[in-house]
Amino acid sequence: MDRIAIIGGGLAGTACAYVFRRGGMEPVIFEASESLAAGASGNPLGLYNPRFFAEKMPQAEFYAEAFLDICSLLQEIGEEVDHSAHGSLHLITTPEKDIRFRKMLESWGWGDDLMTIVSAEQASDLAGIKLSHDAMFLPTSGVACPYKVCGYYARDCEVRLNESVTELVQTTSGWQVNGESFDAVILACGAGVLNFEQTNWFPVHTVRGQVLQFAETEVSKNLKTNLNYGGYLLPSTNGVHTSGSTFQSWLTHTDILEQDNTDILSNLEKAVPSLSGDKEVTYARASLRTASKDRLPIIGCVPDPEAFEEVPSQVQNMFVSTAHGSHGIVTSYKAAEIIFKKYVQDADNSAYVEVSPDRFLKGKGNRKTRVNFSQ
Ligand SMILES: Cc1cc2nc3c(=O)[nH]c(=O)nc-3n(C[C@H](O)[C@H](O)[C@H](O)COP(=O)(O)OP(=O)(O)OC[C@H]3O[C@@H](n4cnc5c(N)ncnc54)[C@H](O)[C@@H]3O)c2cc1C
């Protein structure tokens, strides 16, 4: 049975463990912290949505497929990971959003069961509270608890906690990871990829973010769907709402900032005035997302930087799943499926966000042309 070393015990790493285990292999997760989901994946609740693109370009296809895949999987897993598919309303708060969302509705070609635009009145009915904006409605979107998802993914796998991988040595048949032999290695350690010589050139950076929870109020407890307005508010579970989030690429600490709580709540009240009023913040958590230069995840084989520009070639049996940005619940599972197919079939048969010269070395500024997809 092939032994696969997975570095990182967040959504990216545990999703790989789940998919490789399901495929009959023996994954071993190495996690530097004392628990799984200690980094960006440790929030109490997160929402799953595709990333929005006005045109159905390859990037949009990737997020659309990833979204549909995770909808099915979470439906199967159910309440064990606090999953609820209660739908998401994306408020149309600016004329630019109005144009973008209407274009998206047309170009994505999804039916009303997946995507529709509703009036402010219909949105209010769906949400259970008064909204003053029309909205894009995604009925199958919802929420899940990221750290419980990690626990579910990893539950039949060997997990080594408090074990930071410091040594990766290539052998004739695979890799030595901290001195132990494996057939392949998957780097799923967020910005930790910068600590390995094979990937220390990747254009990734961190973006700090904070979420909070506040006690439900007489009005807010009626909320039935996710609300997205730049920030997000999730329906109350066990008497508290989860709301987020901030984006600070210039901060690298994870201390709780009172100013972030203030900003999250004022952003909410600006978009949804019917939820104005005092709120009791009961919890807050900050962590570091990993993002790439073009804001797409980095998934697939690791290219050999020596040969990268001339004749692209790969570091044998080394894979990567990182830079999941703000959509890790959705993209990490798709990433795992893509890597699994690459490993077992050496296949280019699924659309994936590969690391290519076009994407990271030659392109300057044009997001659309810098991305290479294999079909
Ligand atoms: C405030 C905030 C709100 C968010 N909200 C949502 C949301 O609502 N929906 C959504 O889909 N996404 C959301 N995200 C994004 C999502 O959380 C991330 O995309 C996802 O958690 C990334 O998972 P990951 O496994 O790549 O990274 P991480 O969860 O950070 O995991 C990487 C792991 O690798 C470990 N590691 C690093 N180096 C080593 C090493 N050398 N050896 C061993 N282990 C190592 C780290 O300890 C860490 O546990 C949010 C993020 C933030 C910060």
Ligand as a Chemical Component Dictionary entry (heavy atoms), coordinates in Angstrom:
data_LIG
# 
_chem_comp.id                   LIG 
_chem_comp.type                 NON-POLYMER 
_chem_comp.pdbx_formal_charge   0 
_chem_comp.three_letter_code    LIG 
# 
loop_
_chem_comp_atom.comp_id 
_chem_comp_atom.atom_id 
_chem_comp_atom.alt_atom_id 
_chem_comp_atom.type_symbol 
_chem_comp_atom.charge 
_chem_comp_atom.model_Cartn_x 
_chem_comp_atom.model_Cartn_y 
_chem_comp_atom.model_Cartn_z 
_chem_comp_atom.pdbx_ordinal 
LIG C1  C1  C 0 -10.914 34.895 9.412  1  
LIG C2  C2  C 0 -11.060 33.830 8.380  2  
LIG C3  C3  C 0 -12.329 33.475 7.943  3  
LIG C4  C4  C 0 -12.486 32.488 6.960  4  
LIG N1  N1  N 0 -13.741 32.128 6.572  5  
LIG C5  C5  C 0 -13.888 31.141 5.640  6  
LIG C6  C6  C 0 -15.169 30.705 5.252  7  
LIG O1  O1  O 0 -16.195 31.175 5.760  8  
LIG N2  N2  N 0 -15.250 29.745 4.277  9  
LIG C7  C7  C 0 -14.134 29.191 3.697  10 
LIG O2  O2  O 0 -14.268 28.339 2.805  11 
LIG N3  N3  N 0 -12.906 29.591 4.057  12 
LIG C8  C8  C 0 -12.765 30.545 5.006  13 
LIG N4  N4  N 0 -11.519 30.943 5.378  14 
LIG C9  C9  C 0 -10.372 30.375 4.657  15 
LIG C10 C10 C 0 -10.014 28.969 5.142  16 
LIG O3  O3  O 0 -10.021 28.967 6.529  17 
LIG C11 C11 C 0 -8.658  28.600 4.564  18 
LIG O4  O4  O 0 -8.697  28.677 3.156  19 
LIG C12 C12 C 0 -8.248  27.173 4.954  20 
LIG O5  O5  O 0 -8.365  27.001 6.336  21 
LIG C13 C13 C 0 -6.838  26.870 4.488  22 
LIG O6  O6  O 0 -6.515  25.567 4.906  23 
LIG P1  P1  P 0 -5.009  25.050 4.857  24 
LIG O7  O7  O 0 -5.031  23.650 5.315  25 
LIG O8  O8  O 0 -4.421  25.369 3.523  26 
LIG O9  O9  O 0 -4.222  25.987 5.897  27 
LIG P2  P2  P 0 -4.141  25.884 7.493  28 
LIG O10 O10 O 0 -5.448  25.580 8.097  29 
LIG O11 O11 O 0 -3.468  27.122 7.951  30 
LIG O12 O12 O 0 -3.226  24.604 7.754  31 
LIG C14 C14 C 0 -1.853  24.556 7.510  32 
LIG C15 C15 C 0 -1.260  23.695 8.612  33 
LIG O13 O13 O 0 0.074   23.352 8.283  34 
LIG C16 C16 C 0 0.798   23.251 9.495  35 
LIG N5  N5  N 0 2.217   23.328 9.167  36 
LIG C17 C17 C 0 2.905   24.372 8.604  37 
LIG N6  N6  N 0 4.187   24.030 8.406  38 
LIG C18 C18 C 0 4.331   22.756 8.854  39 
LIG C19 C19 C 0 5.435   21.838 8.917  40 
LIG N7  N7  N 0 6.658   22.164 8.468  41 
LIG N8  N8  N 0 5.233   20.606 9.445  42 
LIG C20 C20 C 0 3.999   20.226 9.902  43 
LIG N9  N9  N 0 2.927   21.067 9.860  44 
LIG C21 C21 C 0 3.088   22.299 9.337  45 
LIG C22 C22 C 0 0.264   24.406 10.319 46 
LIG O14 O14 O 0 0.501   24.207 11.711 47 
LIG C23 C23 C 0 -1.209  24.389 9.966  48 
LIG O15 O15 O 0 -1.984  23.659 10.892 49 
LIG C24 C24 C 0 -11.342 31.884 6.390  50 
LIG C25 C25 C 0 -10.068 32.239 6.828  51 
LIG C26 C26 C 0 -9.917  33.181 7.833  52 
LIG C27 C27 C 0 -8.546  33.514 8.326  53 
# 
loop_
_chem_comp_bond.comp_id 
_chem_comp_bond.atom_id_1 
_chem_comp_bond.atom_id_2 
_chem_comp_bond.value_order 
_chem_comp_bond.pdbx_ordinal 
LIG C1  C2  SING 1  
LIG C2  C3  SING 2  
LIG C2  C26 DOUB 3  
LIG C3  C4  DOUB 4  
LIG C4  N1  SING 5  
LIG C4  C24 SING 6  
LIG N1  C5  DOUB 7  
LIG C5  C6  SING 8  
LIG C5  C8  SING 9  
LIG C6  O1  DOUB 10 
LIG C6  N2  SING 11 
LIG N2  C7  SING 12 
LIG C7  O2  DOUB 13 
LIG C7  N3  SING 14 
LIG N3  C8  DOUB 15 
LIG C8  N4  SING 16 
LIG N4  C9  SING 17 
LIG N4  C24 SING 18 
LIG C9  C10 SING 19 
LIG C10 O3  SING 20 
LIG C10 C11 SING 21 
LIG C11 O4  SING 22 
LIG C11 C12 SING 23 
LIG C12 O5  SING 24 
LIG C12 C13 SING 25 
LIG C13 O6  SING 26 
LIG O6  P1  SING 27 
LIG P1  O7  DOUB 28 
LIG P1  O8  SING 29 
LIG P1  O9  SING 30 
LIG O9  P2  SING 31 
LIG P2  O10 DOUB 32 
LIG P2  O11 SING 33 
LIG P2  O12 SING 34 
LIG O12 C14 SING 35 
LIG C14 C15 SING 36 
LIG C15 O13 SING 37 
LIG C15 C23 SING 38 
LIG O13 C16 SING 39 
LIG C16 N5  SING 40 
LIG C16 C22 SING 41 
LIG N5  C17 SING 42 
LIG N5  C21 SING 43 
LIG C17 N6  DOUB 44 
LIG N6  C18 SING 45 
LIG C18 C19 SING 46 
LIG C18 C21 DOUB 47 
LIG C19 N7  SING 48 
LIG C19 N8  DOUB 49 
LIG N8  C20 SING 50 
LIG C20 N9  DOUB 51 
LIG N9  C21 SING 52 
LIG C22 O14 SING 53 
LIG C22 C23 SING 54 
LIG C23 O15 SING 55 
LIG C24 C25 DOUB 56 
LIG C25 C26 SING 57 
LIG C26 C27 SING 58 
# 
